[in-house]
Amino acid sequence: MRSVGYETGRATSVDPSGVSSRDDFADFLQAVLQDYESGGKAEWENATVERLLDGLTAFSWARVDGQGDQETPTWRLFAEMIVAATGYE
């Protein structure tokens, strides 16, 4: 009998590092949607709305800067949170 191991899915491969404005964020979200439609639906760790929101919630609670303080919100931070939510367990 073959043992079936648990393998987690991936997060989106869209890079959030260039997001600095609302327009950049909109472009980023469009690219995330394209990633989802071209394979993320089957490959992302959190490919349902429920799991995505659960990952976003968990990551939001856990994310602090090196000083132990909450970060100042930026468009890039929002994009990083979306990336994390697609794969955060």
C-alpha positions in Angstrom: 0.0 0.0 0.0 1.4 3.4 -1.0 1.6 6.0 1.7 0.0 9.3 0.9 1.8 12.3 2.3 0.4 15.7 2.9 1.6 18.3 0.6 0.7 21.9 1.0 -0.1 24.1 -1.9 1.7 27.2 -3.1 1.1 30.9 -2.7 0.5 33.1 -5.7 3.7 33.7 -7.6 2.8 37.4 -8.3 5.5 39.7 -6.9 4.2 42.5 -4.6 7.5 44.4 -4.4 6.5 47.0 -7.1 3.2 48.0 -5.5 3.3 51.6 -4.3 -0.1 53.1 -5.4 -3.7 52.2 -5.7 -3.3 51.7 -9.5 -0.3 49.4 -8.8 -2.5 47.5 -6.3 -5.3 47.1 -8.9 -2.8 45.8 -11.5 -1.4 43.5 -8.8 -4.8 42.1 -8.0 -5.5 41.6 -11.7 -2.3 39.6 -12.0 -3.2 37.5 -8.9 -6.6 36.7 -10.4 -4.8 35.6 -13.7 -2.5 33.4 -11.6 -5.5 31.9 -9.9 -7.3 31.2 -13.2 -4.2 29.7 -14.8 -3.4 27.2 -12.1 -3.8 28.7 -8.7 -7.3 27.3 -8.4 -5.7 23.8 -8.2 -2.4 24.8 -6.7 -2.8 27.5 -4.1 -2.9 26.5 -0.4 -5.9 28.7 0.1 -7.9 28.6 -3.1 -11.4 29.2 -1.7 -12.8 32.4 -0.4 -13.1 30.9 3.1 -9.6 29.7 3.2 -8.2 32.9 1.6 -10.0 35.0 4.2 -8.9 32.7 7.0 -5.2 33.0 5.8 -5.6 36.8 5.5 -7.0 37.0 9.1 -4.2 34.8 10.5 -1.5 36.6 8.7 -2.9 40.0 9.7 -2.8 39.0 13.4 0.7 37.6 13.1 2.4 40.3 11.0 4.4 42.8 13.0 7.6 44.7 12.2 10.9 44.1 13.9 10.1 46.4 16.8 7.0 44.5 17.7 4.7 47.2 16.5 2.1 47.0 13.8 3.2 48.3 10.4 2.0 51.5 8.8 -0.4 50.4 6.1 0.8 50.8 2.5 -0.4 49.6 -0.8 2.6 47.3 -0.9 1.7 45.9 2.6 -1.8 45.2 1.3 -0.3 43.3 -1.7 2.0 41.3 0.6 -0.9 40.4 2.7 -2.8 39.1 -0.3 0.2 37.0 -1.4 0.5 35.6 2.1 -3.2 34.8 2.3 -3.0 32.6 -0.8 -0.6 30.3 0.9 -0.6 31.0 4.7 -1.5 28.0 6.8 
